[in-house]
Amino acid sequence: MEIKFKPKGVCSQAIRLELTDGVVHNVRFTGGCPGNAQGVARLTEGMEAKEVVARLRGIRCGFKPTSCPDQLASALEQVLAAQEEK
């Protein structure tokens, strides 16, 4: 399943990824810090979505209350919650 997410409170304008059987693939950030976005994308490749959430939830960017990794965790939390409702 392809997921498109509009992050809030960060420099990136969009996060796209694929979620297959609870595993994260092909994370892509539009905008933001390119090096950090690529690093997060590569590190999360093939990781269980719940593990990504556990590791990235709560990371802050400077004085902002959130970050691109935290927003990725938010996107995954929303998708996982919606799947549990079904």
VEXKOLVO-396136 format. One line per field, with one value per residue (C-alpha): residue number from 1; residue in one letter; x, z, y. Coordinates in steps of 0.25 Angstrom, whole numbers, plus 5000, padded with zeros to 4 digits. Each point is the difference from the previous one (the first is absolute). Layout:
<recs>
num: c(NUM	...)
residuo: c(A	...)
c1: c(X	...)
c3: c(Z	...)
c2: c(Y	...)
</recs>
This chain:
<recs>
num: c(1	2	3	4	5	6	7	8	9	10	11	12	13	14	15	16	17	18	19	20	21	22	23	24	25	26	27	28	29	30	31	32	33	34	35	36	37	38	39	40	41	42	43	44	45	46	47	48	49	50	51	52	53	54	55	56	57	58	59	60	61	62	63	64	65	66	67	68	69	70	71	72	73	74	75	76	77	78	79	80	81	82	83	84	85	86)
residuo: c(M	E	I	K	F	K	P	K	G	V	C	S	Q	A	I	R	L	E	L	T	D	G	V	V	H	N	V	R	F	T	G	G	C	P	G	N	A	Q	G	V	A	R	L	T	E	G	M	E	A	K	E	V	V	A	R	L	R	G	I	R	C	G	F	K	P	T	S	C	P	D	Q	L	A	S	A	L	E	Q	V	L	A	A	Q	E	E	K)
c1: c(5000	5006	4998	5000	5001	5001	5009	4997	5010	5012	5008	4996	4987	4996	5004	4997	5003	4995	4995	5000	4995	5004	5014	5005	5006	5004	4999	5001	4999	4997	5008	5007	5015	5004	5011	4991	4988	5009	5006	4986	4995	5012	5000	4985	5000	4995	4997	4987	4991	4998	5015	5001	4990	5006	5014	4996	4988	5003	5013	5000	5007	5007	4989	4989	4990	5002	5009	5000	5003	4989	4990	5004	4996	4987	4996	5003	4992	4988	5001	5002	4988	4991	5004	4997	4986	4997)
c3: c(5000	4996	5011	4998	5012	5001	5012	5010	5006	4992	4988	4991	4993	4997	5005	4991	5003	4998	5011	4997	5010	5011	4994	4995	4986	4991	5010	4992	5006	4991	5005	5014	5002	4989	5007	5013	4991	4992	5013	5007	4987	4999	5015	5000	4987	5003	5015	5007	5000	5015	5002	4992	5008	5013	4996	4993	5008	5008	4993	4999	4990	5008	5007	4992	5007	4989	4989	4987	5006	5011	4988	4994	5013	5000	4986	5003	5013	4992	4990	5011	5008	4987	4997	5014	4999	4988)
c2: c(5000	5014	5010	5015	5009	5015	5003	5012	5009	4996	5004	4988	5002	4985	4986	4988	4986	4986	4991	4985	4990	5010	5002	5014	5002	5011	5012	5013	5014	5012	5012	5001	4997	4990	4993	4998	4995	4990	4995	4998	4993	4991	4996	4997	4992	4986	5003	4996	5013	4998	5000	5013	5007	4995	5005	5014	5004	5013	5004	5015	5010	5011	5008	4994	4990	4990	4996	4992	4987	5003	5003	4987	4993	5008	4996	4985	5001	5005	4989	4989	5006	5000	4985	4996	5006	4991)
</recs>
